[in-house]
Amino acid sequence: MKRILTIAMLALMVLGNANAEDNNVIGKQNIKLKSRMMTPEALWAMGRIGGVEASPDGQKVVYQVGYYSVKANKSRQVICVMNADGSEQRQLSASSGSAAGKSETDPTWLDNETIAFITGGEIWSMKADGSERKQLSKTDGKVEGFKFSPDRTKVIIIKSIDFNEIIKKNPDDLPKATGRRVTDLMYRHWDHYVESIQHPFLATVGDGLTIATDCIDILEGEPYECPMEPFGGIEQLAWSPDSKTIAYTCRKKKGTDYATSTDSDIYLYNISTRETKNLCKSEGYVAPQSDPSKTKANQAVNKNTANENPGYDQNPQFSPDGQYIAWQSMARDGYEADLNRLCVYSLANGSKWYLNWKSDVEAFCWAPQPTAKGKKPAKVKTTDPLFYFLSVWHGCNNMYMVSQKREVYQMTETWDDWTSIQMANNGQQILATRQSLSTPTDIYMVTPPVKKQATKINQISFENKHILDQLTFGKMQQYWVPTTDGKKELVWVMLPANYEEGKKYPTLLFCEGGPQSPVSQFWSYRWNFQIMAANGYVVVAPNRHGLPGFGQEWKEQISGDWTGQCMDDYLSAIDFAADSLPFVDRNRLGAVGASFGGFSVYYLAGHHNKRFKAFISHDGAFNLESMYTDTEEVFFSNWEYDDAYWNKNRSARASKTYENSPHKFVDKWDTPILCIHGEKDYRIVYNQGMGAFNAARLRGIPAELLIFPDENHWVLKPQNGILWQRTFFDWLDRWLK
């Protein structure tokens, strides 16, 4: 909203499986490649770094890595630790014995020598060398997330509870009945039917960090989820420094109200009184009533509601002194791609201020507060940092600093995507993760600039160096291409890994999803530009209208105009490549994309004037009238389409959207197309992909359908991922080589 061969043949392409797999324990794979070209097997052999955290004294770093076995079609999450300079890296999760093979996740430091984590649905602890493992919780395997209080006397535990508000519980005398009696919207979300929701529970921590079995449901009796589906986690809750209050994120709506709104809020829960306060709504506030099928009623932010935070508010963090809370905040209800601002709230008087910044705040952390050497309060300089944050601008997600004077300074300027950020080493350094179109995620220790010194960046993990050193990657180029409205779009161009001067290559137009997701320096295990380069393709990836990182006007242009300027931008980019780049073969062009990118492919199939020789659409919207009522998050359709299709007095933009739905131009299709879809995709339902494939075949167009009964909007299982890649390149090679 990123083949047909047998497993036996796979061994001919990738040799030297990991020793860990020899004893059926999934672990790091020390593969030896027969070629310097990236393969799907090499991609799936890479370790994937997850959560990262520095010890309180900043001397060590604990982190999570996911390893995948294609043979077993499974994954395993392990916990690793290293010194803050990257030395003495070691895996703590067992490779032998009774604990071998089990996933261990969510590592966090309890003190400088003790790590808490989840395994088997329970909270455990261990020493930083992996010894003295001890089970702390006893919940019958129900722990899905946790966060200890700063004083270690309490812990928040995330657990799921039964939820029968929307899907009614079947009668007890019909235990084998499979039907679901649905009474309202949001009966399924992302990839599952909503028959349970998560709640945060508060438990007491006793001697030896043992967690009491009796606990308090912070949302007891409330039919709302926390964290929020489908991607929210423990980052949506925060402890105050004094361990007396909890800030949490919640969208206190259900059914149709939930499906048509993005209005989540930040709540403050007092542990001693069990009272809850909404920090986003003033006392006595009553939300305006609106027609859920008409987005216009939700778009207005008038003087009566402008200060009531009607959009997404999430991910609270207390200031080090506990006097403020900051969180990410959107201004408009129903608009999931609104400007993601940094909101700062004073607990003393309830006042708020918002960071004045040109793009989305993707992640942030408080800077340490100045400390006094004596008894007097520390003197704060206007240049002292207040926050550090990540934000995308011109196709790169870089690191920024906010001063005490609320001025923004850019700290990094590389062609990379920084993906997480937190303080380390008593506030002297920043622990962060980074990736790019040519490098998977690794861990870095960043020293902020002091006076006139530059930011210092030190890479401390090299998780996949043993694989990357065996590969030859394509080189990336950047162009600014004129658009038909008199502006310019940034276009990334990836050269083939085996590029030779003077040779022409088949070329792929990459169509981004979202529709407001950036074409930045992302590393994907499916839509991976380097594996496309390894297969001999040039990749042209435009940052068309609708993408963040070029100002809010550029990003918002696409809403209500899915088939206008952004489609012209795609054609401008591929025409520029065909006309101006000598290595692009204009007679061998293809277009590929997923989600909105898949929709783009379906639309271009009827409007490309014979530019392309092959198309691939993954989880794309094909029939927008059907899509409006098929998708579960109705607020998205309301905003992006501008109106419901059945409203007779709908806006001109809405009429244009429905009149230009791709399914209405199948009569103009003339190019081979591969349709891919997951049957558990409830965001863009699989009937969209089937409909496109069926239409193509009925029209006599060469077409194939790759359907995954067990995948959602993504492809997550290893063998499905390999099948996806092989089918992808088999199709392209057939028509472009």
N, C-alpha and C positions, 0 to 999 in steps of 0.2 A: 503495500500500500504505500537478487541475483534474487564396444558396448554389447553389443550382442554377444561378445566373446564369453566363454565359460571361465570359471575360476581357475581351471587347469591352465588355460592359455594365458591367464594373467601372470602366472609365474614366469613365462617367457619374457615378459616385459620388465618385471621388477624382481631382482634377486636378493638374497640375503635377508630374509625376514628377521625381525627383532628376536633376540634370545628370549625376551619376555613372552613372546607368543609361542615359543617351543613348548612351554609348560602350561599353555592355555591361559596365561595371565596377560592381559592387554597392557602394553607399556610402550616405551619409546622404541621406535623402529630404526635400526641401523641399516637401512637399505643401501644397496649398491646398484646404481642405474647403468644400463647398457648404452644409453644415449644421453647427451647433454640437453636433450629436449624434454620439457615438462610433460608428464603423463598424468592421467587421472589418478593412477596408483601412487605416484610420487606426491601429489597434492593431498591425498587422503592419508598418507603416511606422516604428515607433519603434525607436530604437537600444537595445540591451540591454547594459548595462555588466557586464563580467565581472571578471577579476582586476585588483587595484589594488595599487600599491606605491610608497612614498615613497623618494626617493634617500637615501643614507646621511647626507647633511648636512641632509636635510629641506627642501631648497629647491625640489625638483621632485616631481611625481607622474606615474608612467606607469600607463596603464590600457588595458584591452581593451574593445572595443565590437563587438557583433554586429549586422550589418545584413542585412535580408532582402529578396529580390525575389520578389514573387508571380508576376510574368511569367516569370522564369527558373526559379521554383520551387527556388531555392537561397539559401544564406546566405554571408556572408563576414565573417571576423573581422579587425578592424583594430586597430592600436596607436596610441594617442594619448598626448600628454604635455602638461603644463601646469605653471605655477608653483604653489607650495603654497597661494597665496592664490586660486587659480582663474584667474589672468590668463594671457594668451598661450596659450590652448588651441589645439592644432594636431594634425592627423593625420600620423603618420609613415609609415604604409603608403601605398605609391604608388597614385595614381589614373591614371597614364599610364606608358608605357614598358614594358620587359620584365617588371617586377615587378608591373605593374598587375593587379588582379583576384585575386591570390593571398591566401589567408588567412594571417595572422600572429598567433601566439598566445603565451601564457605569458610575457609580458614581465617581466623582473627586472633590477635594477640590479647591474652588476658594480663600478662606482665612480660617482662623482658625475656623470660625463659619458658613461658607456657602458652600453648596454642589451643584454642577451642575450634571444633569443626563438626560437621555432620557426616555420619555414616549410618546406613541402615535406618534412617529416619529418626535418629537420636543424636543428642549433643554429647560429644566426647571431648576429652582434653588429652594433651601429650606434651612432653618436653620438646624443646627445639631440636633435639637430636633424634626424635621419634620414640623415645622410651617413655615408660610410665603411663601407658595408655589407660584411660579411666572413663567409664560411662557416667555422665553427669545427669542425664534426664531419663525418665521412664514414662513414655507416652504411648507405648505400643506402636512405635515407629511412625508417629504422626508429625514429627517436626519438619517443617518446610523452610524455615528460616529462623534466625535468632539474633538478638543484640543485647549484650550485657550492659548494665548501668555502669557509669564511670567508677562508682564506689564498689562495684562487684557484689552488691547485696541483692540485686534483682536482675531478672532477665526477661526480655520480651521474646515470646515464642510464637511463631506463625504456624497455625494449624487450620485445616479445612473442617467446616461444619456442614451438616446436611442443610440443603436449601430447597424448599418445596413451594416457594411463593409463585413461581412461574410454571414449572413442570410439577404437576401434582403427584404425590406418592401413590403408587398402585395399591389396591386392596391387599391386605395380608394373606387372604385366601387365594390369591393369584400370583404366587411367587415366581412362576415361569413366564408371566406375561412380559412381552418386550415392547409393548406400545407405550407411548408417552403422551399424556394428556396435557396439552400446552394451553395456557390461558392468557398469555401476554407476550410482547416482544422481548428480545434478548434471552431467548430460550436456549440459544447456543452462541458461543463466542470463540472466535478464531478457529479452533479445531475440536471443540468438545461441547457437549450438551451441559447446560448450567444446572447441575443437580447438587452442587456444593459450592461454597464460597470460602475464601480465607478470612480469618479473624486474628487479630493480635491478642495474645494472652499474657498476663503478667504473673510471673512466678518468683518466689523467694529463693535466694541462693544461701545455702547453709554452710556448715563447716566442710572443708575439703572441696568447695565449689559444687557440692551436691545440690541438685535442683529439686525443690519440693514438688510433689505430684499434684497437689491442689493448686489451682491457679484461677485468676480472675479474667474473664472475657471483657476486654476494654470496650467492646461494642455489644455487650450483652443485650439481647432482645432486639437488636437492630438488624434489619435484613439487607445490610450493605457490606460490600467487600473492602478489605484492607489487608494487603496492598491491592492496587487496582489491576484488573485484568486488561490485556493479556500478558503484559511484559513487566509489570511492577514487581519489585522485590523489597528487601529489607531497607533499601535506600530511601523508601518512602516513609520511614519512621526515624525519629531521632530522640536521644536522651538530652536533657538539659545537663550542663556541667555539674550541678549540685545533686543530680539523680532524683530530683523531686517531681519532675514533670516529663511528659512524653509528647512530642509533636508528631502527628500522623496525617497522612494523606487519605482522603476518602471522597468519593462521589456519592453522596447520600441520596441516591435515586434508584429506582428499579423499574423493570418493564419498559413500556414505551417512553417514559421520562428518561430512563437511562440510555436507551437506544438513540434518542434524538438530542442528547446534550453532552457537552464536554465539561460541564461546570463541576469540577472537583475543588475541594477546599482544604485548607490546613487547619487542623484542630489541635487544641492544647488540652491534654488530660492531666489533671492533678491527682497524683497517686494517693495522697492522704484523704482528700475529700471525695474522690472519684467523680468530680465534676468535669465537664467538657465545655470548652469555649471555642467557637468558630472565629478564627483570626481573619477570615476573608469577608465576613458579613457583619455589618453593624447590628446591634440589638434591635429587634423589631422589624428587620428587613424582610420583605415579602417579594419573592421572585415574580417578575411579570409573567402573565399568562400568554401562551402563544399556540398557534396551530402547528403541531409537530410535523406536518407535511409541507410547511412553507418556511423556507429558510429566512425570508425577509423579516419575519417577526423576531427572529433570533439575532439578526445582524446588528440591530440598533443598539448602540451603547450611549444612552442619553445622560443628561446631567443627574438624573435620579439614581442611576445604577452604575455610573462610570467608575466609582470608587469601591465597588462591591466585588471586584475580581470574578466576573461571570464566566471566565474560560477555565482552561486547565491550570491548576495550581498544584505543585507536587515537589517532592524531594526536599524537605526542610532540613536546615542545618543551624544549630545554635552557634552564636559567636562564642569565642573562648571565655569571655567574662560572663556569659549567660544573659546579657542585657538585650540582645537582639536575636531575631530569627530571620534567615534569608531563605528564599526558595525560588524556583522557576515558575513564572506566571505568564499566562496568556490573557489578553484583554477581552476576547469575544467568545461567546458561547457558540458551540457548534463548529468551530473552525480549528481543526487539529493542527494546522500548519501556520497558525498565527505567530507573530513575533514572540519568541520565547525570551521573556525579560527576566532580569534578576530583581526580585522584590525584597526589600529590607524592612522589617517590622520592628518597632520599638515596643518591648514588653512593658515599659514604664508608662507610656501614654497612648499606645495604639496607633501612632503615626506610621506612615509608610513612605518610602521613596523607591523609585525605580531607576536602575542604571540606564543612562542615555547611551545606547549602543546601536550600531547600524545593522547588526545581524543577530542570529539566535545565540543565546548562552546555552551551549550543549552540556557542560558540566562545570562545577565550580567548587572552590573550597575557601574557607576563611584563612587569611594570613594570621600568623601569631601576633598578638598585640604587644606593643612596646612595653618593656618592663623597666621599672625604676631601679637604680643601683642602691638607693637609700630608702628611707621611709616615705619620701615625697612621691606623688604620682609621676609616672614617666611622662616626659615631654614628647608629644606626638609631632612629628614633622609631616608636612603636607606630602612629602615624597615617600613616606612610609607606606608599604602595601596594606591594603584593606582586604582585597580578594585576589585570587588567581582564578582564571576561567579559560575555557576552550570555546572557540567559535570558528565557524567556517566563513572564509572570505576568498573569493576568486579561486574556488576549487581546491582549497587546502584548509584543514582544520588546525589552526595554530593556537598558541598559548599567549594569554594576555594578563596584564596586571592592572588592578584598579587601585589607585592611590587613596590616601585618606581624604584628599580633596575631590575624590570621585572622578578623576581623570583616568583615561585608559591608555596603557602603553603596550605595544606589541613586543613580546619577548622572543618569539621564534618566527622565522620567515622562510622555512624550507618547504619543498614539495613533499609534504607528509600529511598524515592525519594523526594528531594526538587524540587518544581515545579515552583516557582517564587521568585524573589528577588528584593528589592529596599531599598534605604536608608530611615531612619526615625530618629526622635529625633535629628535633626540638625547634622546628620551624626554619632551620637554616637552608633546607633543600626541599625539593618537590619530587615526589615519587610519581612517575607517570608511565603510561604505555603509549606506543606509537606504531603505526603501520604505514604502508604506502602501496601504490599499484605494483611495486616490485619487491616488497618485503612484508612477510607476515608479522603479526604483533610480537613485539619484544618489550622489555622493561628498561626504563631509563631513570637515572638520577640527575635532576636538573638543579643547577645552582642559579638563583635569580641574579640579575645584574646588580652590581654594587657601584654606585657613582657612575663612572664612565665605562666600566668594564662590561663586556658582552655576556650574554647568557651562556653558561657552560653546560654542555650536554654530554653525559657519560652513559653509554650503553652498558648495562650490567647483566643482561641475559642474552644468550645466543641459542635459543631453543632449537632452531632448525638449520643451524650453520652447516651441519654434516650433510644435509640434503641440498641446501642452496649452493654450496661450494661445487656440487656436481652438475649444476645447471647453467645454461647460457640463456640469458633473458633478453627480451627485446628492449630497445631504447625508447624513451618517451619524449615526445615533443609537444610544444604548446603553441597554439595559434589563436589570434583574435579575428573572427570571421564576421564580416558585415551581415546584418539581418535586414529583412525587407521593410522594417519600420525605422530604418536609419540608425540603429544601434549596432553594437558588436557583441558576439557571444564568444566565450572562451571554449576552445575545442582541444581536448587532449587527443593526441595521435600516438598510438603504440606501433612501432615497427616490428616486423617479424623477427624472431630470434635468430634466424639464419639469413638475415638481410644482406643482400649484395647490391652494391651501387650499380645503377643502370638497368636493374630488373624490375618488372612490374608484378604486383601481387594482388590476389583477390582481397577484397576489402569489406569489412563489416561495419555498418552503422549501428552503434549501440544506443538503444532507446531506454532512458532511465525511468524508473518507477516512481511511486509517490502519490500524486504527481509532483510533490515538492521535496523530493530527496536529492541531495547534492551529488553531482558527479565529481566527487573529490578524490583524495588519494586512498581509497578504500582497498582493502585486501579481502577478496571473496573466495570461498571454497567451491563456488558454483560459477558465478559470473566473473571468472578470473581472466583478466586481460593477458596475463603472461602465458596461460595455457593456449589461448587463442593465437598469440604470437608464436608459440612453439609449433603450432599446426600450420604455420606459414601464412597467417592472415595479418593484414593491417587492420587496426581497430580505430575507428573514428568515433569519439565520445563527446558530443556537444553538451555544454551547460546551457540548454535552451531556456526560453522564458518559462517561469514557474519554479525555478530552482533557487534555493537560498544561497546567500553569499554574494549577491549583486544588488542588494537593496530590497526593501519591502515592496516597492512598486513593481520591480521585475518579477518577484516571486508571486505576487497576488494576481498578476495579469492572467494567469492560466485559469483561475476559477471562473466557471461559466463560459470558457472559451477553449475547450479541450481540442477542438479540431481547427483552430485558427492559427494564431501566431506561432505556437509551439511547433506545429507541423511544418510551417514555413521555415522555422529555424532548423529542423531536421534536414530538410531539403537543401537549405543554404549550406549547411555543413558538408553534406555528401557531395554537393555540386562543387564546392570549393576544393574538396579533396580530389575529385575526379579531374577538375580543370587545372589545378595549380600544383599538385604534388606528383612529381614524375614517377613515383613508385606505385601509384594507385592505378589499377587496371579498371577503367570505367566500364568494361564489358563483363566484369565479374564482381558485381556488387551484391551484397546481401544486407538484410536488416533483421536485427534480433533484439529481444527485450522481454521483460517480465512485469507483471502487474500493470501499472499504467504504461510501461514500456511494451507489454504485450498488447494492450489496447492500441497503442500507437502503430504497432506492426499490422494489426487487423485493419486499421484505418488506412495506412499507407498502401496496403495491398490493393485498395480500390482507387488510389489517388497518386500513384508514383510515376505515371507516364512512361512506363517500361524502363525505369532506371535500374530496378533490381531484378536479379535472377533467382533469388531464394529468400524465403522468410521463415523465421522461427518465433513463435509467440508462446510464452510460458505464463500460465495463470492470468491471461489477459481478459478484459471485459470485451464482449462481442456485441451484446444486445443491451443497450443502456436502459431501456424501459424495463426489461427483465431484471437487470442489475439493481435498479432502484429498490425493488421489493425483495430481491434475493439476499442482499448483503445484511449483516447483522448490525453494524454501526451505521444507523440511518442518518445520523448527523453528517456523515461524510457526503452522502449523496445529496442531501439537502443543500449543503454549502457548495459543493463542486458543480452540481447540475443547475443550481439556482432555484429549482422548484420541482414539485412532483409532476410527473408526466400527465396525470389526469386532470390537473387544474386547468380549466378552460381559459382563464385570464392570466395564465402564466407569463413570465417575462419573455422578452424577445431573446435574451441570452439562453434561457431554458429551452425555448422552442428550437433555437439553433442547435443546442446540444443534442436533443432527441432526433431532430431531423437529419443530423450528421452521424448518427450511430453507425458503426462499421457494418452491421448486418444489412443495412439498406443499400450497400454498394457491392454486394457479392456479385452482381451481374457484371461488374467491371474487373473482377479478379481474373488474372491471367498468368499467375506465377506460382510455382510450387511452394507449398507451405507445410511446415511441421507445427502441430498444436500439442502443447504439453500442459497437463493439469493434474492436480491432486484432488482426490475425492473428499478429503477431510479439510479442504479449503472452504471455510465458511465466510471469508472476506469477499472473495470472488468465486462464486460457486461453480463446480465443475461442469455444470450444464453449459456454461459459456464456452469452454473449450470444445466440448462435444458438438455444440451447435455450429461452431466455426468449421470444425473438421467435416461434419456431415454436409454442410452447405458446399464446401469445396469439392467433396466427392460427387455430390449431386450435380455440380456444375462441370464435372469432368476435369477438375484441376488436380494435378498430382499432389497428394497430401498424405500425411501420416499423423496418427494420434498416439502419443505416449501418455498413458494414464496411470496414475499411482493411487491404488485404493487406500494406502496407509500413510500418505503424506499430506501435509497442509499447504499453506501458501509457499512453503519452502520445501526443500528436499533434504532430509536429515539423516536418513539411514545410509550407511556406507555403500552397500551394494546398489541401492537406488541411485546414489550419487555417481557411482561409476557408470551405471547404465545411462544416466542422464548425459554425461560427458560423451560417451561413445556414440549415442544416438545423435547428439548435437553435431558432432564433427562428421559422422557418417553422412548426415543429411547435407551439410554444407559442402563436403568434398564431392558429393554426387553432382551437385549443380553448379559449383563454382571452380572446380578443378578439372 
